[in-house]
């Protein structure tokens, strides 16, 4: 299945493009570089997404360090078709601590837009807590857009 969805109206520059991305672990054949390559394709597989190495227990932290600090008010998250990220948090760095933006549980959607009051930050992270019901220990991200 190949799904492409456009972000919600009022989109602005995607600050994740060109950012540095790190993750606690990566499954062989997958790459964190898929998270901000500009491709919203939700096909499952290493050519399209990052996935954790399930030998490292959840939660898994995926951190996006933007090129410079900016005001953000939306994060769009694309996961793999039929492998949605079930439970996760979105957080931002305030200069001294990680602050919660959004907590999501029981998600079944492949694409989610998360809007919130604007914050100034240079880093965002996804705290991936649980994969889909048929693969609880695996989490995948195909694309992350920060606006």
C-alpha positions in Angstrom: 0.0 0.0 0.0 1.4 3.4 -0.9 -0.4 6.3 0.8 0.5 10.0 0.3 -1.4 12.6 2.2 -0.8 16.3 2.2 -0.3 18.1 5.4 -3.1 20.2 6.9 -3.8 23.6 5.4 -1.7 26.5 6.3 1.5 24.5 6.0 4.8 26.2 6.2 8.5 25.3 5.8 9.4 21.8 7.0 12.1 22.5 9.5 13.0 18.7 9.8 14.5 18.8 6.3 18.3 19.1 6.7 18.1 18.4 10.5 20.3 15.9 12.3 18.3 12.8 13.4 19.4 10.2 16.0 17.7 7.2 17.4 18.3 4.8 20.2 18.6 1.9 17.8 18.0 1.0 14.1 16.9 -2.3 12.6 19.3 -3.6 9.9 18.3 -2.3 6.5 16.4 0.7 7.9 17.8 4.2 8.4 17.1 7.3 10.4 17.7 9.3 7.2 14.3 8.2 6.0 12.6 10.2 8.7 13.4 13.6 7.1 14.0 12.8 3.4 10.9 14.7 2.3 9.2 11.4 1.2 5.7 11.0 2.7 5.4 7.5 1.3 3.9 5.2 3.9 5.0 1.9 2.4 6.6 -0.5 4.9 10.3 -1.3 4.5 13.8 0.0 4.8 13.6 2.0 1.6 10.9 4.2 3.2 11.3 4.2 6.9 13.2 3.9 10.1 12.5 1.0 12.5 13.9 0.2 15.9 16.0 -2.8 16.6 13.7 -4.7 19.0 16.7 -6.0 21.0 16.7 -2.5 22.5 13.5 -2.2 24.7 10.9 0.4 24.2 10.6 3.3 24.6 12.8 4.4 21.8 13.9 8.0 21.5 14.1 9.6 18.0 15.6 13.1 18.3 15.5 15.8 15.6 18.1 18.6 16.0 17.1 21.4 13.6 19.6 23.6 11.9 18.6 26.5 14.2 16.1 27.4 16.8 12.7 28.3 15.4 9.1 28.7 16.5 7.0 25.6 15.8 3.3 24.8 16.2 2.8 21.6 14.2 4.3 18.2 13.8 3.1 15.8 11.1 4.0 12.1 11.6 3.9 9.5 8.9 4.3 5.8 9.8 4.2 2.6 7.8 0.9 1.3 6.3 -0.6 -1.4 8.6 2.2 -0.6 11.2 1.1 2.6 12.9 2.9 3.9 15.9 0.3 3.0 18.6 1.6 5.0 21.6 4.0 7.9 21.5 4.8 11.3 22.9 6.1 14.4 21.1 8.4 16.6 23.1 10.5 19.7 22.6 13.8 20.9 24.2 13.4 24.2 26.1 17.2 24.6 26.6 17.4 22.6 29.8 14.7 19.9 29.7 12.3 18.0 27.5 8.8 19.3 27.6 5.7 17.4 26.5 3.8 18.7 23.5 1.5 15.8 22.7 0.8 12.3 24.2 -0.9 9.8 21.9 -2.3 6.4 22.9 -4.1 3.7 20.9 -3.3 5.3 17.6 -4.4 3.4 14.5 -3.6 6.0 11.9 -0.7 6.0 9.5 -0.7 9.8 9.2 -1.3 12.3 12.1 -1.1 16.0 12.3 -0.4 17.4 15.8 -1.1 21.1 16.3 -0.2 23.0 19.5 0.5 26.4 20.8 3.8 27.7 19.3 7.0 27.0 21.1 10.6 28.1 20.4 13.0 25.2 20.1 16.0 23.7 18.3 15.1 20.0 19.1 12.1 17.8 18.9 11.9 14.2 19.8 9.5 11.3 19.4 9.2 8.9 22.4 8.0 5.7 20.7 6.3 3.6 23.4 4.4 0.9 21.5 4.1 -0.5 18.0 1.0 -1.9 16.3 -1.0 -4.7 18.0 0.6 -7.3 15.8 4.2 -6.1 16.5 4.2 -4.3 19.8 8.0 -4.2 20.1 8.6 -2.6 16.7 8.1 1.1 16.0 8.5 2.8 12.6 8.6 6.3 11.3 8.4 7.1 7.6 8.5 10.9 7.7 8.4 13.6 10.3 7.6 17.2 9.4 8.1 20.1 11.8 6.4 23.4 11.0 
